[in-house]
Amino acid sequence: MKHKAIYELYPNVKRIDENNDGIFTVYDADKNVVNIDMTLVETKSNELENELDAKIQAKIDAKVSGNQKLLDLGLTQAEATALTGYTPPVAE
């Protein structure tokens, strides 16, 4: 997510190199080094990660809700799964 964060924060960036120690060297279209604020990059990266997590959870929640609505209509779990492909997790 750090690469995506850099591209979003610094639209003039065209290339990102990252060494084994996690140090970034960032270049513009003319191959000039672009100075970046890693604190901003970390913050933006965390925001992007949180947004992705929220989208994934929303998709899971929609599947669970849709499945329950089909069950409430009188379908069996096997029928609901056949229609949607969703199989609820096994309760422990």
WOTA-V206157 format. One record per pair of residues at least 24 apart in sequence whose ideal C-beta (glycine too) atoms are under 7 Angstrom apart, sorted by sequence separation. I is the first residue (numbers start at 1). GAP is how many residues later the second one is. D is the distance in Angstrom with one decimal. If there is no record, write none. Layout:
BEGIN
i->I gap->GAP d->D
i->I gap->GAP d->D
END
This chain:
BEGIN
i->10 gap->24 d->5.9
i->10 gap->26 d->6.0
i->6 gap->30 d->6.2
i->9 gap->31 d->5.9
i->9 gap->32 d->6.5
i->6 gap->35 d->5.7
i->9 gap->35 d->5.5
i->5 gap->36 d->5.0
i->8 gap->36 d->6.3
i->2 gap->39 d->5.8
i->5 gap->39 d->3.8
i->5 gap->40 d->4.1
i->2 gap->43 d->4.8
i->5 gap->43 d->5.9
i->1 gap->44 d->4.3
i->4 gap->44 d->5.9
i->1 gap->47 d->4.8
i->1 gap->48 d->5.2
END
